[in-house]
Amino acid sequence: LKMQEELTGTERKVAYSRQFYNDSVLQYDNALGVFPSNIIAGMFSFQSKPYFEAPAADRDAVKVKF
């Protein structure tokens, strides 16, 4: 049961980190399109960043064998 709780906690941390990253990318991309930061972004060639998306095969639940 303890291991199951640890795996669940780890999965939640990964999900939180993924969401935090995607929220940060959204804020960054929005800043690229708003005056005056869009002028600075153009001068220094800042570009949009991709969102994190895990492949479908990696989204499956982890299988633990002993």
All heavy atoms as TSV, in Angstrom:
chain	resi	resn	atom	element	x	y	z
A	1	LEU	N	N	0.821	-1.196	0.000
A	1	LEU	CA	C	0.000	0.000	0.000
A	1	LEU	C	C	0.864	1.259	0.000
A	1	LEU	O	O	0.520	2.247	-0.643
A	1	LEU	CB	C	-0.928	0.012	1.215
A	1	LEU	CG	C	-2.137	-0.920	1.135
A	1	LEU	CD1	C	-2.889	-0.926	2.458
A	1	LEU	CD2	C	-3.026	-0.545	-0.005
A	2	LYS	N	N	1.987	1.185	0.746
A	2	LYS	CA	C	2.884	2.344	0.804
A	2	LYS	C	C	3.446	2.652	-0.580
A	2	LYS	O	O	3.521	3.809	-0.985
A	2	LYS	CB	C	4.006	2.074	1.796
A	2	LYS	CG	C	5.011	3.170	1.887
A	2	LYS	CD	C	4.865	3.914	3.164
A	2	LYS	CE	C	6.027	4.878	3.284
A	2	LYS	NZ	N	5.616	6.170	3.698
A	3	MET	N	N	3.836	1.623	-1.322
A	3	MET	CA	C	4.385	1.826	-2.656
A	3	MET	C	C	3.331	2.401	-3.590
A	3	MET	O	O	3.622	3.266	-4.415
A	3	MET	CB	C	4.948	0.543	-3.222
A	3	MET	CG	C	5.528	0.692	-4.609
A	3	MET	SD	S	6.368	-0.785	-5.087
A	3	MET	CE	C	8.005	-0.130	-5.236
A	4	GLN	N	N	2.116	1.937	-3.464
A	4	GLN	CA	C	1.026	2.447	-4.292
A	4	GLN	C	C	0.807	3.931	-4.018
A	4	GLN	O	O	0.606	4.723	-4.938
A	4	GLN	CB	C	-0.247	1.660	-4.024
A	4	GLN	CG	C	-1.395	2.026	-4.933
A	4	GLN	CD	C	-2.622	1.159	-4.666
A	4	GLN	OE1	O	-2.699	0.477	-3.645
A	4	GLN	NE2	N	-3.562	1.197	-5.580
A	5	GLU	N	N	0.880	4.333	-2.752
A	5	GLU	CA	C	0.741	5.735	-2.397
A	5	GLU	C	C	1.891	6.557	-2.973
A	5	GLU	O	O	1.679	7.677	-3.452
A	5	GLU	CB	C	0.701	5.896	-0.877
A	5	GLU	CG	C	-0.569	5.363	-0.247
A	5	GLU	CD	C	-0.509	5.394	1.287
A	5	GLU	OE1	O	0.433	5.999	1.840
A	5	GLU	OE2	O	-1.399	4.807	1.905
A	6	GLU	N	N	3.105	6.004	-2.939
A	6	GLU	CA	C	4.265	6.703	-3.492
A	6	GLU	C	C	4.114	6.886	-5.001
A	6	GLU	O	O	4.417	7.952	-5.536
A	6	GLU	CB	C	5.554	5.929	-3.191
A	6	GLU	CG	C	5.960	5.963	-1.744
A	6	GLU	CD	C	6.451	7.330	-1.295
A	6	GLU	OE1	O	7.030	8.066	-2.128
A	6	GLU	OE2	O	6.227	7.672	-0.123
A	7	LEU	N	N	3.669	5.861	-5.702
A	7	LEU	CA	C	3.468	5.966	-7.147
A	7	LEU	C	C	2.392	6.990	-7.484
A	7	LEU	O	O	2.541	7.770	-8.427
A	7	LEU	CB	C	3.109	4.602	-7.738
A	7	LEU	CG	C	4.243	3.585	-7.804
A	7	LEU	CD1	C	3.708	2.233	-8.245
A	7	LEU	CD2	C	5.338	4.056	-8.727
A	8	THR	N	N	1.325	6.998	-6.712
A	8	THR	CA	C	0.256	7.967	-6.927
A	8	THR	C	C	0.777	9.383	-6.696
A	8	THR	O	O	0.499	10.295	-7.484
A	8	THR	CB	C	-0.933	7.683	-5.995
A	8	THR	OG1	O	-1.413	6.364	-6.248
A	8	THR	CG2	C	-2.060	8.674	-6.217
A	9	GLY	N	N	1.546	9.568	-5.646
A	9	GLY	CA	C	2.129	10.877	-5.358
A	9	GLY	C	C	3.070	11.328	-6.463
A	9	GLY	O	O	3.067	12.501	-6.862
A	10	THR	N	N	3.865	10.406	-6.972
A	10	THR	CA	C	4.792	10.734	-8.054
A	10	THR	C	C	4.032	11.120	-9.321
A	10	THR	O	O	4.397	12.085	-10.006
A	10	THR	CB	C	5.727	9.546	-8.334
A	10	THR	OG1	O	6.435	9.227	-7.131
A	10	THR	CG2	C	6.706	9.858	-9.428
A	11	GLU	N	N	2.983	10.393	-9.635
A	11	GLU	CA	C	2.172	10.721	-10.809
A	11	GLU	C	C	1.545	12.106	-10.671
A	11	GLU	O	O	1.484	12.861	-11.640
A	11	GLU	CB	C	1.082	9.673	-11.009
A	11	GLU	CG	C	1.612	8.336	-11.494
A	11	GLU	CD	C	0.550	7.258	-11.560
A	11	GLU	OE1	O	-0.616	7.532	-11.205
A	11	GLU	OE2	O	0.885	6.137	-11.957
A	12	ARG	N	N	1.112	12.457	-9.481
A	12	ARG	CA	C	0.531	13.781	-9.252
A	12	ARG	C	C	1.583	14.870	-9.421
A	12	ARG	O	O	1.307	15.937	-9.971
A	12	ARG	CB	C	-0.093	13.857	-7.864
A	12	ARG	CG	C	-1.381	13.094	-7.763
A	12	ARG	CD	C	-2.034	13.263	-6.421
A	12	ARG	NE	N	-3.239	12.454	-6.355
A	12	ARG	CZ	C	-3.679	11.867	-5.267
A	12	ARG	NH1	N	-3.035	12.009	-4.120
A	12	ARG	NH2	N	-4.780	11.143	-5.293
A	13	LYS	N	N	2.797	14.614	-8.940
A	13	LYS	CA	C	3.880	15.595	-9.085
A	13	LYS	C	C	4.225	15.810	-10.555
A	13	LYS	O	O	4.463	16.942	-10.985
A	13	LYS	CB	C	5.118	15.138	-8.317
A	13	LYS	CG	C	4.963	15.203	-6.822
A	13	LYS	CD	C	6.179	14.648	-6.124
A	13	LYS	CE	C	5.952	14.554	-4.627
A	13	LYS	NZ	N	7.085	13.898	-3.938
A	14	VAL	N	N	4.247	14.738	-11.321
A	14	VAL	CA	C	4.536	14.848	-12.755
A	14	VAL	C	C	3.429	15.635	-13.449
A	14	VAL	O	O	3.699	16.514	-14.273
A	14	VAL	CB	C	4.722	13.456	-13.390
A	14	VAL	CG1	C	4.745	13.529	-14.901
A	14	VAL	CG2	C	5.984	12.791	-12.866
A	15	ALA	N	N	2.185	15.353	-13.110
A	15	ALA	CA	C	1.053	16.065	-13.712
A	15	ALA	C	C	1.105	17.553	-13.352
A	15	ALA	O	O	0.872	18.418	-14.205
A	15	ALA	CB	C	-0.266	15.454	-13.266
A	16	TYR	N	N	1.430	17.848	-12.089
A	16	TYR	CA	C	1.534	19.248	-11.662
A	16	TYR	C	C	2.660	19.954	-12.418
A	16	TYR	O	O	2.492	21.078	-12.892
A	16	TYR	CB	C	1.785	19.333	-10.155
A	16	TYR	CG	C	2.071	20.741	-9.699
A	16	TYR	CD1	C	1.035	21.641	-9.495
A	16	TYR	CD2	C	3.377	21.181	-9.502
A	16	TYR	CE1	C	1.288	22.947	-9.095
A	16	TYR	CE2	C	3.635	22.484	-9.115
A	16	TYR	CZ	C	2.600	23.359	-8.910
A	16	TYR	OH	O	2.851	24.647	-8.534
A	17	SER	N	N	3.800	19.300	-12.557
A	17	SER	CA	C	4.938	19.899	-13.258
A	17	SER	C	C	4.625	20.144	-14.723
A	17	SER	O	O	4.995	21.177	-15.290
A	17	SER	CB	C	6.172	19.006	-13.127
A	17	SER	OG	O	6.550	18.875	-11.785
A	18	ARG	N	N	3.946	19.194	-15.350
A	18	ARG	CA	C	3.550	19.358	-16.743
A	18	ARG	C	C	2.613	20.551	-16.891
A	18	ARG	O	O	2.767	21.388	-17.792
A	18	ARG	CB	C	2.885	18.082	-17.263
A	18	ARG	CG	C	2.479	18.158	-18.716
A	18	ARG	CD	C	1.824	16.881	-19.222
A	18	ARG	NE	N	0.622	16.555	-18.485
A	18	ARG	CZ	C	0.475	15.504	-17.685
A	18	ARG	NH1	N	1.457	14.642	-17.511
A	18	ARG	NH2	N	-0.651	15.281	-17.054
A	19	GLN	N	N	1.637	20.673	-16.004
A	19	GLN	CA	C	0.697	21.786	-16.055
A	19	GLN	C	C	1.409	23.109	-15.791
A	19	GLN	O	O	1.132	24.113	-16.463
A	19	GLN	CB	C	-0.435	21.585	-15.040
A	19	GLN	CG	C	-1.514	22.636	-15.130
A	19	GLN	CD	C	-2.227	22.621	-16.464
A	19	GLN	OE1	O	-2.572	21.565	-16.971
A	19	GLN	NE2	N	-2.434	23.785	-17.036
A	20	PHE	N	N	2.338	23.129	-14.848
A	20	PHE	CA	C	3.096	24.349	-14.552
A	20	PHE	C	C	3.902	24.786	-15.770
A	20	PHE	O	O	3.929	25.964	-16.127
A	20	PHE	CB	C	4.018	24.118	-13.350
A	20	PHE	CG	C	4.831	25.322	-12.990
A	20	PHE	CD1	C	4.267	26.345	-12.253
A	20	PHE	CD2	C	6.153	25.438	-13.396
A	20	PHE	CE1	C	5.009	27.468	-11.918
A	20	PHE	CE2	C	6.899	26.555	-13.079
A	20	PHE	CZ	C	6.329	27.574	-12.329
A	21	TYR	N	N	4.548	23.834	-16.435
A	21	TYR	CA	C	5.322	24.139	-17.635
A	21	TYR	C	C	4.415	24.703	-18.730
A	21	TYR	O	O	4.730	25.733	-19.336
A	21	TYR	CB	C	6.052	22.895	-18.147
A	21	TYR	CG	C	6.719	23.118	-19.484
A	21	TYR	CD1	C	7.955	23.729	-19.560
A	21	TYR	CD2	C	6.098	22.732	-20.665
A	21	TYR	CE1	C	8.563	23.959	-20.785
A	21	TYR	CE2	C	6.694	22.955	-21.893
A	21	TYR	CZ	C	7.931	23.565	-21.947
A	21	TYR	OH	O	8.520	23.796	-23.156
A	22	ASN	N	N	3.303	24.046	-18.978
A	22	ASN	CA	C	2.391	24.499	-20.026
A	22	ASN	C	C	1.803	25.875	-19.710
A	22	ASN	O	O	1.624	26.701	-20.609
A	22	ASN	CB	C	1.289	23.471	-20.270
A	22	ASN	CG	C	1.790	22.255	-21.018
A	22	ASN	OD1	O	2.825	22.295	-21.671
A	22	ASN	ND2	N	1.076	21.163	-20.917
A	23	ASP	N	N	1.529	26.152	-18.439
A	23	ASP	CA	C	1.049	27.479	-18.049
A	23	ASP	C	C	2.131	28.533	-18.275
A	23	ASP	O	O	1.848	29.645	-18.732
A	23	ASP	CB	C	0.609	27.501	-16.584
A	23	ASP	CG	C	-0.675	26.743	-16.337
A	23	ASP	OD1	O	-1.407	26.453	-17.315
A	23	ASP	OD2	O	-0.950	26.422	-15.161
A	24	SER	N	N	3.371	28.187	-17.978
A	24	SER	CA	C	4.490	29.112	-18.199
A	24	SER	C	C	4.672	29.398	-19.686
A	24	SER	O	O	4.930	30.541	-20.081
A	24	SER	CB	C	5.778	28.544	-17.616
A	24	SER	OG	O	5.671	28.379	-16.229
A	25	VAL	N	N	4.552	28.366	-20.511
A	25	VAL	CA	C	4.666	28.555	-21.961
A	25	VAL	C	C	3.528	29.448	-22.453
A	25	VAL	O	O	3.741	30.328	-23.301
A	25	VAL	CB	C	4.678	27.195	-22.697
A	25	VAL	CG1	C	4.519	27.377	-24.198
A	25	VAL	CG2	C	5.958	26.440	-22.391
A	26	LEU	N	N	2.334	29.259	-21.939
A	26	LEU	CA	C	1.198	30.093	-22.335
A	26	LEU	C	C	1.459	31.559	-21.992
A	26	LEU	O	O	1.242	32.444	-22.827
A	26	LEU	CB	C	-0.084	29.613	-21.653
A	26	LEU	CG	C	-1.335	30.433	-21.929
A	26	LEU	CD1	C	-1.715	30.364	-23.407
A	26	LEU	CD2	C	-2.481	29.964	-21.055
A	27	GLN	N	N	1.953	31.826	-20.791
A	27	GLN	CA	C	2.262	33.198	-20.395
A	27	GLN	C	C	3.361	33.788	-21.286
A	27	GLN	O	O	3.286	34.946	-21.705
A	27	GLN	CB	C	2.700	33.253	-18.932
A	27	GLN	CG	C	1.583	33.023	-17.958
A	27	GLN	CD	C	2.069	33.029	-16.519
A	27	GLN	OE1	O	3.261	32.950	-16.243
A	27	GLN	NE2	N	1.126	33.112	-15.593
A	28	TYR	N	N	4.376	33.006	-21.579
A	28	TYR	CA	C	5.473	33.438	-22.439
A	28	TYR	C	C	4.953	33.768	-23.837
A	28	TYR	O	O	5.266	34.822	-24.394
A	28	TYR	CB	C	6.539	32.343	-22.492
A	28	TYR	CG	C	7.651	32.599	-23.481
A	28	TYR	CD1	C	8.689	33.472	-23.172
A	28	TYR	CD2	C	7.675	31.953	-24.717
A	28	TYR	CE1	C	9.718	33.702	-24.069
A	28	TYR	CE2	C	8.695	32.172	-25.615
A	28	TYR	CZ	C	9.713	33.050	-25.289
A	28	TYR	OH	O	10.730	33.272	-26.187
A	29	ASP	N	N	4.169	32.860	-24.408
A	29	ASP	CA	C	3.630	33.079	-25.748
A	29	ASP	C	C	2.715	34.310	-25.787
A	29	ASP	O	O	2.729	35.071	-26.758
A	29	ASP	CB	C	2.873	31.847	-26.240
A	29	ASP	CG	C	3.795	30.698	-26.606
A	29	ASP	OD1	O	5.018	30.929	-26.758
A	29	ASP	OD2	O	3.293	29.566	-26.740
A	30	ASN	N	N	1.930	34.505	-24.739
A	30	ASN	CA	C	1.072	35.693	-24.677
A	30	ASN	C	C	1.905	36.963	-24.605
A	30	ASN	O	O	1.560	37.974	-25.224
A	30	ASN	CB	C	0.118	35.615	-23.489
A	30	ASN	CG	C	-0.996	34.616	-23.705
A	30	ASN	OD1	O	-1.291	34.227	-24.826
A	30	ASN	ND2	N	-1.611	34.184	-22.615
A	31	ALA	N	N	3.001	36.926	-23.866
A	31	ALA	CA	C	3.869	38.100	-23.746
A	31	ALA	C	C	4.524	38.437	-25.083
A	31	ALA	O	O	4.786	39.615	-25.366
A	31	ALA	CB	C	4.931	37.861	-22.683
A	32	LEU	N	N	4.768	37.435	-25.906
A	32	LEU	CA	C	5.377	37.682	-27.210
A	32	LEU	C	C	4.466	38.499	-28.119
A	32	LEU	O	O	4.934	39.164	-29.040
A	32	LEU	CB	C	5.721	36.368	-27.916
A	32	LEU	CG	C	6.868	35.553	-27.341
A	32	LEU	CD1	C	7.065	34.273	-28.152
A	32	LEU	CD2	C	8.155	36.347	-27.295
A	33	GLY	N	N	3.179	38.453	-27.876
A	33	GLY	CA	C	2.231	39.137	-28.743
A	33	GLY	C	C	1.713	40.447	-28.212
A	33	GLY	O	O	0.881	41.084	-28.842
A	34	VAL	N	N	2.187	40.902	-27.054
A	34	VAL	CA	C	1.660	42.098	-26.414
A	34	VAL	C	C	2.703	43.219	-26.452
A	34	VAL	O	O	3.889	42.984	-26.190
A	34	VAL	CB	C	1.261	41.798	-24.952
A	34	VAL	CG1	C	0.753	43.039	-24.253
A	34	VAL	CG2	C	0.210	40.706	-24.904
A	35	PHE	N	N	2.253	44.408	-26.780
A	35	PHE	CA	C	3.128	45.580	-26.789
A	35	PHE	C	C	3.497	45.936	-25.365
A	35	PHE	O	O	2.660	45.859	-24.487
A	35	PHE	CB	C	2.394	46.750	-27.460
A	35	PHE	CG	C	3.200	48.001	-27.534
A	35	PHE	CD1	C	4.115	48.168	-28.538
A	35	PHE	CD2	C	3.059	48.993	-26.584
A	35	PHE	CE1	C	4.869	49.323	-28.616
A	35	PHE	CE2	C	3.802	50.138	-26.641
A	35	PHE	CZ	C	4.708	50.312	-27.663
A	36	PRO	N	N	4.680	46.304	-25.029
A	36	PRO	CA	C	5.884	46.521	-25.813
A	36	PRO	C	C	6.816	45.305	-25.864
A	36	PRO	O	O	7.834	45.336	-26.535
A	36	PRO	CB	C	6.584	47.672	-25.089
A	36	PRO	CG	C	6.273	47.423	-23.654
A	36	PRO	CD	C	4.858	46.843	-23.662
A	37	SER	N	N	6.444	44.230	-25.174
A	37	SER	CA	C	7.342	43.068	-25.162
A	37	SER	C	C	7.478	42.428	-26.536
A	37	SER	O	O	8.494	41.805	-26.834
A	37	SER	CB	C	6.887	42.031	-24.129
A	37	SER	OG	O	5.588	41.589	-24.420
A	38	ASN	N	N	6.473	42.600	-27.405
A	38	ASN	CA	C	6.585	42.034	-28.745
A	38	ASN	C	C	7.684	42.719	-29.558
A	38	ASN	O	O	8.304	42.097	-30.414
A	38	ASN	CB	C	5.252	42.067	-29.483
A	38	ASN	CG	C	4.732	43.468	-29.710
A	38	ASN	OD1	O	5.221	44.424	-29.135
A	38	ASN	ND2	N	3.718	43.570	-30.541
A	39	ILE	N	N	7.967	43.981	-29.275
A	39	ILE	CA	C	9.060	44.680	-29.962
A	39	ILE	C	C	10.399	44.095	-29.534
A	39	ILE	O	O	11.268	43.804	-30.365
A	39	ILE	CB	C	8.991	46.193	-29.670
A	39	ILE	CG1	C	7.705	46.764	-30.279
A	39	ILE	CG2	C	10.224	46.908	-30.212
A	39	ILE	CD1	C	7.414	48.181	-29.876
A	40	ILE	N	N	10.584	43.919	-28.244
A	40	ILE	CA	C	11.825	43.331	-27.721
A	40	ILE	C	C	11.978	41.905	-28.233
A	40	ILE	O	O	13.070	41.490	-28.640
A	40	ILE	CB	C	11.837	43.341	-26.178
A	40	ILE	CG1	C	11.640	44.765	-25.639
A	40	ILE	CG2	C	13.088	42.703	-25.629
A	40	ILE	CD1	C	12.728	45.733	-26.009
A	41	ALA	N	N	10.897	41.150	-28.232
A	41	ALA	CA	C	10.943	39.761	-28.707
A	41	ALA	C	C	11.356	39.711	-30.172
A	41	ALA	O	O	12.137	38.839	-30.571
A	41	ALA	CB	C	9.586	39.100	-28.519
A	42	GLY	N	N	10.867	40.633	-30.958
A	42	GLY	CA	C	11.245	40.679	-32.366
A	42	GLY	C	C	12.705	41.053	-32.555
A	42	GLY	O	O	13.396	40.499	-33.422
A	43	MET	N	N	13.191	41.967	-31.750
A	43	MET	CA	C	14.589	42.404	-31.860
A	43	MET	C	C	15.562	41.276	-31.539
A	43	MET	O	O	16.629	41.173	-32.142
A	43	MET	CB	C	14.850	43.588	-30.919
A	43	MET	CG	C	14.197	44.871	-31.372
A	43	MET	SD	S	14.322	46.240	-30.182
A	43	MET	CE	C	15.981	46.160	-29.605
A	44	PHE	N	N	15.202	40.441	-30.572
A	44	PHE	CA	C	16.099	39.375	-30.129
A	44	PHE	C	C	15.687	38.000	-30.641
A	44	PHE	O	O	16.182	36.980	-30.170
A	44	PHE	CB	C	16.189	39.367	-28.600
A	44	PHE	CG	C	16.889	40.579	-28.058
A	44	PHE	CD1	C	16.164	41.615	-27.498
A	44	PHE	CD2	C	18.269	40.697	-28.134
A	44	PHE	CE1	C	16.795	42.746	-26.996
A	44	PHE	CE2	C	18.913	41.817	-27.644
A	44	PHE	CZ	C	18.178	42.840	-27.078
A	45	SER	N	N	14.768	37.956	-31.583
A	45	SER	CA	C	14.325	36.713	-32.236
A	45	SER	C	C	13.763	35.680	-31.258
A	45	SER	O	O	14.009	34.483	-31.395
A	45	SER	CB	C	15.468	36.091	-33.042
A	45	SER	OG	O	15.921	36.986	-34.025
A	46	PHE	N	N	13.022	36.143	-30.258
A	46	PHE	CA	C	12.345	35.201	-29.371
A	46	PHE	C	C	11.258	34.506	-30.164
A	46	PHE	O	O	10.569	35.129	-30.962
A	46	PHE	CB	C	11.725	35.903	-28.173
A	46	PHE	CG	C	12.721	36.461	-27.185
A	46	PHE	CD1	C	12.296	37.277	-26.158
A	46	PHE	CD2	C	14.069	36.178	-27.273
A	46	PHE	CE1	C	13.182	37.790	-25.241
A	46	PHE	CE2	C	14.967	36.683	-26.359
A	46	PHE	CZ	C	14.526	37.503	-25.334
A	47	GLN	N	N	11.092	33.223	-29.934
A	47	GLN	CA	C	10.083	32.464	-30.661
A	47	GLN	C	C	9.188	31.703	-29.687
A	47	GLN	O	O	9.572	31.427	-28.554
A	47	GLN	CB	C	10.745	31.488	-31.624
A	47	GLN	CG	C	11.539	32.181	-32.700
A	47	GLN	CD	C	12.189	31.197	-33.645
A	47	GLN	OE1	O	12.120	29.995	-33.438
A	47	GLN	NE2	N	12.822	31.709	-34.678
A	48	SER	N	N	8.029	31.339	-30.180
A	48	SER	CA	C	7.076	30.579	-29.397
A	48	SER	C	C	7.672	29.224	-29.007
A	48	SER	O	O	8.451	28.641	-29.762
A	48	SER	CB	C	5.806	30.375	-30.222
A	48	SER	OG	O	4.900	29.578	-29.527
A	49	LYS	N	N	7.307	28.730	-27.855
A	49	LYS	CA	C	7.788	27.438	-27.361
A	49	LYS	C	C	6.670	26.399	-27.442
A	49	LYS	O	O	5.501	26.733	-27.325
A	49	LYS	CB	C	8.262	27.549	-25.905
A	49	LYS	CG	C	9.382	28.546	-25.700
A	49	LYS	CD	C	10.632	28.080	-26.389
A	49	LYS	CE	C	11.745	29.093	-26.175
A	49	LYS	NZ	N	12.877	28.870	-27.018
A	50	PRO	N	N	7.038	25.135	-27.638
A	50	PRO	CA	C	6.009	24.091	-27.720
A	50	PRO	C	C	5.484	23.697	-26.334
A	50	PRO	O	O	6.204	23.771	-25.342
A	50	PRO	CB	C	6.749	22.922	-28.363
A	50	PRO	CG	C	8.164	23.109	-27.928
A	50	PRO	CD	C	8.378	24.610	-27.870
A	51	TYR	N	N	4.242	23.286	-26.299
A	51	TYR	CA	C	3.672	22.740	-25.072
A	51	TYR	C	C	4.178	21.317	-24.877
A	51	TYR	O	O	4.543	20.640	-25.837
A	51	TYR	CB	C	2.141	22.726	-25.146
A	51	TYR	CG	C	1.535	24.102	-25.080
A	51	TYR	CD1	C	1.039	24.718	-26.219
A	51	TYR	CD2	C	1.468	24.782	-23.884
A	51	TYR	CE1	C	0.494	25.985	-26.164
A	51	TYR	CE2	C	0.923	26.049	-23.818
A	51	TYR	CZ	C	0.440	26.645	-24.957
A	51	TYR	OH	O	-0.098	27.897	-24.895
A	52	PHE	N	N	4.181	20.870	-23.632
A	52	PHE	CA	C	4.589	19.502	-23.350
A	52	PHE	C	C	3.398	18.584	-23.551
A	52	PHE	O	O	2.339	18.795	-22.966
A	52	PHE	CB	C	5.103	19.357	-21.917
A	52	PHE	CG	C	5.486	17.945	-21.581
A	52	PHE	CD1	C	6.715	17.451	-21.955
A	52	PHE	CD2	C	4.609	17.104	-20.935
A	52	PHE	CE1	C	7.071	16.149	-21.671
A	52	PHE	CE2	C	4.950	15.801	-20.645
A	52	PHE	CZ	C	6.185	15.322	-21.015
A	53	GLU	N	N	3.592	17.576	-24.377
A	53	GLU	CA	C	2.572	16.550	-24.564
A	53	GLU	C	C	3.273	15.199	-24.588
A	53	GLU	O	O	4.133	14.965	-25.428
A	53	GLU	CB	C	1.806	16.771	-25.864
A	53	GLU	CG	C	0.912	17.992	-25.808
A	53	GLU	CD	C	-0.110	18.009	-26.911
A	53	GLU	OE1	O	-0.456	16.928	-27.422
A	53	GLU	OE2	O	-0.550	19.101	-27.247
A	54	ALA	N	N	2.898	14.347	-23.680
A	54	ALA	CA	C	3.491	13.012	-23.624
A	54	ALA	C	C	2.882	12.138	-24.715
A	54	ALA	O	O	1.685	12.237	-25.004
A	54	ALA	CB	C	3.245	12.382	-22.260
A	55	PRO	N	N	3.693	11.282	-25.315
A	55	PRO	CA	C	3.144	10.330	-26.290
A	55	PRO	C	C	2.094	9.427	-25.633
A	55	PRO	O	O	2.136	9.183	-24.426
A	55	PRO	CB	C	4.351	9.512	-26.720
A	55	PRO	CG	C	5.542	10.328	-26.350
A	55	PRO	CD	C	5.129	11.161	-25.175
A	56	ALA	N	N	1.172	8.954	-26.419
A	56	ALA	CA	C	0.074	8.132	-25.892
A	56	ALA	C	C	0.588	6.906	-25.148
A	56	ALA	O	O	0.022	6.498	-24.130
A	56	ALA	CB	C	-0.850	7.713	-27.016
A	57	ALA	N	N	1.669	6.312	-25.633
A	57	ALA	CA	C	2.212	5.114	-24.982
A	57	ALA	C	C	2.734	5.417	-23.581
A	57	ALA	O	O	2.690	4.568	-22.690
A	57	ALA	CB	C	3.323	4.518	-25.833
A	58	ASP	N	N	3.212	6.645	-23.364
A	58	ASP	CA	C	3.756	7.010	-22.054
A	58	ASP	C	C	2.681	7.429	-21.061
A	58	ASP	O	O	2.961	7.619	-19.884
A	58	ASP	CB	C	4.763	8.152	-22.208
A	58	ASP	CG	C	6.004	7.723	-22.949
A	58	ASP	OD1	O	6.246	6.501	-23.038
A	58	ASP	OD2	O	6.742	8.601	-23.435
A	59	ARG	N	N	1.454	7.583	-21.509
A	59	ARG	CA	C	0.367	8.004	-20.625
A	59	ARG	C	C	-0.251	6.847	-19.851
A	59	ARG	O	O	-1.007	7.062	-18.916
A	59	ARG	CB	C	-0.727	8.696	-21.430
A	59	ARG	CG	C	-0.272	9.998	-22.018
A	59	ARG	CD	C	-1.380	10.654	-22.773
A	59	ARG	NE	N	-0.840	11.757	-23.556
A	59	ARG	CZ	C	-1.492	12.388	-24.487
A	59	ARG	NH1	N	-2.727	12.045	-24.774
A	59	ARG	NH2	N	-0.934	13.372	-25.145
A	60	ASP	N	N	0.052	5.637	-20.248
A	60	ASP	CA	C	-0.510	4.474	-19.568
A	60	ASP	C	C	0.010	4.393	-18.137
A	60	ASP	O	O	1.082	4.908	-17.811
A	60	ASP	CB	C	-0.144	3.193	-20.319
A	60	ASP	CG	C	-0.785	3.138	-21.691
A	60	ASP	OD1	O	-1.801	3.825	-21.899
A	60	ASP	OD2	O	-0.265	2.402	-22.554
A	61	ALA	N	N	-0.740	3.739	-17.300
A	61	ALA	CA	C	-0.336	3.566	-15.909
A	61	ALA	C	C	0.939	2.721	-15.849
A	61	ALA	O	O	1.148	1.823	-16.655
A	61	ALA	CB	C	-1.457	2.876	-15.124
A	62	VAL	N	N	1.747	3.028	-14.874
A	62	VAL	CA	C	3.009	2.306	-14.694
A	62	VAL	C	C	2.703	0.920	-14.146
A	62	VAL	O	O	1.913	0.758	-13.217
A	62	VAL	CB	C	3.933	3.071	-13.720
A	62	VAL	CG1	C	5.197	2.297	-13.470
A	62	VAL	CG2	C	4.227	4.450	-14.267
A	63	LYS	N	N	3.346	-0.084	-14.722
A	63	LYS	CA	C	3.160	-1.446	-14.251
A	63	LYS	C	C	4.385	-1.841	-13.426
A	63	LYS	O	O	5.507	-1.770	-13.898
A	63	LYS	CB	C	2.983	-2.400	-15.427
A	63	LYS	CG	C	1.742	-2.104	-16.213
A	63	LYS	CD	C	1.604	-2.987	-17.422
A	63	LYS	CE	C	0.360	-2.573	-18.191
A	63	LYS	NZ	N	0.298	-3.144	-19.512
A	64	VAL	N	N	4.140	-2.232	-12.194
A	64	VAL	CA	C	5.216	-2.596	-11.290
A	64	VAL	C	C	5.184	-4.100	-11.086
A	64	VAL	O	O	4.138	-4.654	-10.741
A	64	VAL	CB	C	5.079	-1.867	-9.933
A	64	VAL	CG1	C	6.186	-2.261	-8.999
A	64	VAL	CG2	C	5.048	-0.374	-10.150
A	65	LYS	N	N	6.325	-4.741	-11.319
A	65	LYS	CA	C	6.422	-6.178	-11.108
A	65	LYS	C	C	7.555	-6.467	-10.131
A	65	LYS	O	O	8.583	-5.826	-10.170
A	65	LYS	CB	C	6.712	-6.893	-12.434
A	65	LYS	CG	C	5.603	-6.777	-13.447
A	65	LYS	CD	C	5.956	-7.513	-14.718
A	65	LYS	CE	C	4.856	-7.326	-15.744
A	65	LYS	NZ	N	5.187	-8.003	-17.007
A	66	PHE	N	N	7.339	-7.450	-9.302
A	66	PHE	CA	C	8.370	-7.861	-8.336
A	66	PHE	C	C	8.889	-9.233	-8.676
A	66	PHE	O	O	8.257	-10.085	-9.150
A	66	PHE	CB	C	7.804	-7.881	-6.916
A	66	PHE	CG	C	7.438	-6.504	-6.440
A	66	PHE	CD1	C	6.129	-6.090	-6.446
A	66	PHE	CD2	C	8.406	-5.636	-5.992
A	66	PHE	CE1	C	5.781	-4.824	-5.995
A	66	PHE	CE2	C	8.070	-4.375	-5.532
A	66	PHE	CZ	C	6.759	-3.982	-5.533
